[in-house]
Amino acid sequence: MPKKNKAPSGSSPNGSAHPLADRVQARVAEVGQALDQRARASRPRSKRPKAQPAANGVTGAGREASSLRRVFNELAVTHRQFRLRSGQHASPALREAAQAFKESPSIPSLVAVAAFLEEDGLLEW
C-alpha cells in the first residue's frame, strides 16, 4: 500500500508539524542535556582534578550559550557539506544571519539561520 504524503496544514516542507522555532528550541535543550550529562560523567581517578572547584558545572547562561554554539556549528557543518555536494555558494542573506548570530547568540538569531537550511530541506530534526 503506498504511503500518503499528506502533510498537516502549517507543516514545514520536510514533513514536521512543529514550527521551526519550537524545533530549534528543542534541539538546543537536547544539546544542553547532553552537555549536562557529559559534565556529570565521572572521570578516571588519575584524570580527576586535585582540588574540587567551588562552583562545579556550568552556569545556566553558560550552558545555554554553549548549546546555542553547538547547534549553530551543527548547522554550519550540514550547510558546508551541502555546498560541497551541490557546488552552490552561501547566500548573502545566510551570511548576514550567521553574522547576526555570532554577534549576539540567541534562539531567534539561530532560528533565522536554521530557516535557510529548512528551506533547502537540510534539517533532520
Secondary structure, DSSP 4 states (H G I P E B T S, - for coil): -PPP--PPTT--TTS--S-HHHHHHHHHHHHHHHHHHHHHS---GGGS-SS--SS-S--HHHHHHHHHHHHHHHHHHHHHHHHHHH-PPPPHHHHHHHHHHHHS--HHHHHHHHHHHHHTT----
